[in-house]
Amino acid sequence: MKRYVTFFITLCMVATMQLHSSDQQQKQPAKPLTLGQSIVVGGVVGAAEVAFPGQPLSYAMNVAIKNAQLPQVQRERFVFSHSYKGFAANALGQMPITAMQKAVQSKGTQWAEKEKGSALSDWQKAGVSYAAGVAGAVIDTPSNAVQLYLQDKANAGQNTAQALRTLGGKSFRGFAPNAFLKEGPFVVGYQMLAQKGAQVAQKYVGDNLAAVALGGAAAGVVTAVATHPGAVMRNKMQNDPDKKTYTSSWQTAKKVCVDEGVKGLFNGLKERGTRVAIAVPLYVAYTTLLEAQMKK
């Protein structure tokens, strides 16, 4: 794990230096991105986060959730090379998801403000972001199901196409908790809460980039805790595509609480919390960097 920490700290430092250099070289007047630019920015940022640290930490979370109810001798080990199984499905899924979320935030807010004749309130902006997250779950749910299927050692050697054919409609198992308890609130977290956190941090540290890192990380931790039960329920249901144990969202939540206690809804939080705490400031930093480059 120390190697992963060193890697993404270096990644954050490089992004920070690039962003600082871009900001110092040329101050650009504020102007909205075009729809095409918003799509490109969102897609690139989403794929970059999945590449690292998203993929290995997502796999680590799933291993932790599966191991929670298993005796020590049966527990699955974290194998780094296994974490990139299903990477294509995950990355190709996240690109249109984050692209759509960015486009909805940018163009959807502009349209709503034009129709309203005034700026949207924070609650209204949160509603736009939440809707974007729910819509993104249409892609995120099956892409995550494919990833989990391919990371299962029983399905070694299969590819994305084979996984999709095998799962079929079962790839949408866990859509409700994923959409309404995880993806919707998560988008609110990284599009709004991170900015609020950066504004608060800026009062204490002054520097914009340090504020983005600190505020984003804090917002990421809060977001991870708030959305983790949805992630656990989704993974439980997707690891049981034939409904042998988990039949519905409500039944899954009740069964986890009965079998493992309420703490069962937070298994794997350490791994996912680490990912989200890193991902949120990276999203903000990379998005700001790409937007600055496109405005030149």
N, C-alpha and C positions, 0 to 999 in steps of 0.2 A: 504493500500500500504506500510505503514511503516513496517509491519510484513514481507512482501516479501523482502524489502530492507535489513532488518536485517538478513533474512535467507540466501540470496545469498552473503552478505558480509562475513558471517560466513563460507559459502561454499568456497568462494575464499581464505579465510585465511587458512582453513584446507588444501586445495589443495596446497597453497603456502608453508606451513610448510612441507608437505610431499615431495614436489618437492625439497625444500632446503635441507631437511634431506638426500634424496636420492643422491643429487648432492655432499654433503659433505662426505658421507660415501664412495663413490666409483666413481672415475673418469673413465669413459669407453671410449675406443678409438672409434672414429666415424666410424660407419659401417651401411650400409643400412639395413632396415628391409626386411625380406622375404615377398613374396606376402601374405602369410597367416597371418603373423604378422600385415601387413598393414591393412588388412581387419578387423582383430580383433580390432585394435586400433581405426579405423574409426567408426566401429559399436558401440563400447562401448561409445565413446565420443559423438556420435550423440544421442544415447538413453539417456545419462545423461543430456544433455542440454535440451532435450524435456521435461524430467521429471520436471525440474525446472531450470531456470525460463521460458522456452519456452512455455509450454502449457498455463498457465494462462495469460501471456502477449500476446500471439497470440490471445486468446479469447478476451482480453481487446481491442486489435487493431480492431478486427472485429466488436465489439460492437460500437466502436467509429466511424467506417466507416458507419455502418448502421444508426446510430443516427444522422449523420450530416445533413440529409435532412428531419428529422422528427420533428414535433412540440414537445415541452417539455413533454406534457401529454402522448405522444405515445412512448417516448424513452425507450429503453430496459436498465434495470439495470445490472450492473456487479454483477454476483453471483458466488462466488469462486467455489462452488461445481459444477457448470455447466461447468467450464473451463476444467474439466477433461473428459467431454464427448468426445468421439472420440480419447481418448488418445492412445488406442491400435493401431488404424490405423496410427496415426501420428508417434508414436514411431517405429512401425514395418516398416514404410516407411522411416524414417530418418536413421535407422541402415544401410540398404544396400546403401542408398545414400551417407552418409559420409564415409562408408567403401570403396565404389567405388571411391569416390573423393580422398581419401587418397591413394588408390592403384594406381590410374592414376597419381597422383602427384609424388609418389615415384618410381614406376616401369616404368611409361611412360616417365618420365624425364630421367631415367637411360638409357632406350632403345634409346631415341632420341639423347642423348649425345654420346652414343656408335656409332650410325649410322653417326652422324655428325663428330665425331672425336674430338669434343671440347665441352666446356660447353655451355649451352643455354644462350642466352641473356635474360634480364629481360622481354622483349616483348614476346619472344618465350615461356618463362615459364608462362607468363600471358595467352598466347594462350592455353597452355595445361590445365591450371586451368579453364579457361572460357569454354573449351570444356567439361570438367568434370562436370561443373555446368549445362550446357545445357542438357547433358545426364541424369543427376540426376533428372531433371524436369519430365522425363518420369514416375518416381515413385512419386515424390513430388506432382505433380499436382492432381492426383486422391486421394492420401492420405489426402491432404488438403481439397479437395471437400467433402470427407466423414466426416472429422472433422467438417466442417462448417454445413453440413447437420444434424449431430447428436447434435450439439450445439444449433440448432434452436428449440425453445420451441414447435413449431408445430409438431416436430418429436420425442417428448419425448417418451422414452420407447423402441425405436428401437435400434438394435445393428449394428455392422459393416457389417455383412453379409447382413442384410436387406437393409442397406444403399447402398451397392454396387449393389444389385439386382435392387433397385429402380432407381439409377442414371445411371447404365450401361455406355454407351459411353459418357454420359453427364458429367461424372467425369473428362473428359479431357478438359472441358471448361476452357478457360483462359491459355491454355498451352503456347501460343506464348509469351505473356508478362511475364509469370512466368519464362520461359526458358531463353529468350534473354535479358529481362530487369531486372530480379531479380536474379535468381539462378546463371547464368553465371558470372555477375559482383560480386555477393556475394562471390563466391568461390575465385575469384581473391583477394577480400578484406581480407578474413581470412587466405588465404594461403600465400599471398605475402605482401599486404599492412601492415598487422599487424607486420610482421617481420621488414619491413622498419621502421615502427613507433617505434618499440622496439629499433632498432639501434640508432635512433635519440634521444630517451629518455635516452638511456644509457650514452650519452655524458654529460647529466645534472645530472642524479641521481646516476649513477655508478652501482648500484645494478642490477643484471640481472633480478631478479624476479619483482622488482618494475618497471623496464623498460618494461617488458612483459605486466604488468597490465596497465601502463599508455599508452604505445604505442598501445597496443591492443584495449583499450577503445577508444582512439582517432580514430584509424582506423575503429572501429565499428561504430562510429557516422557518419563518412564520408561515409562508405559503406551503412548505413541505409538510409541516405538522398538520395544517388545516386540511390538506388534500390527501393525506396518506391513507386514511381508511378507504377512500374510493379506489386508490391504487391497489391495496391489498385485496379488496373484494373483486376487482377486475381480474387480478392474477389468479386468485383462487378459482374463479369461474372458468378462466381460459385454460388453466391446467387440468380442468375436468370437462373437456368438450362434450362428453356423452352424458353429462348431468347425473353421474353416479352418486355424487356426494352433495354437490351444490346445484340447486335447481332454479333459484331465482335470486334477485338482489337482496330482497328482504330475508329470505331463508338463509342466504349466505352470511349476512350480518349477524343474524341470531345464532347460527351454528358456530361461527368463529367465537362469539362472546361466551357461549356455553362451554365449548371445548377448550378454549385458550384464555378466556377472560377478556375484558375490554382491551388489555394490553396486546391481544392477538391482532387487533386492528392496526397496531403500530409496529409489528414485526418488519424488519428491513428499513426502519426509519433512518437509522444511522447512515446506511448506504445511500438511500434516496435523498436524505437531508443534505448529505455532502454534495451530491450531484446538483440539487436545486440551488444550494447556497453559492455554488460556483457558476451555474448556468445563468442565473438571473443577471448578475453584473456583467457576465460575458455577453449576453444578449444585448444589454444596454450599450456596452462599449463597442461591440462589433457593429451594431446598428448605427450608432452615432458616427463611427469611422466611415462606414459605407455611404451613409447619407452625405457626409461632408465631401467625400470624393465625387459623388454624383452631382453635387451642386457646383463644382468647379467649372 
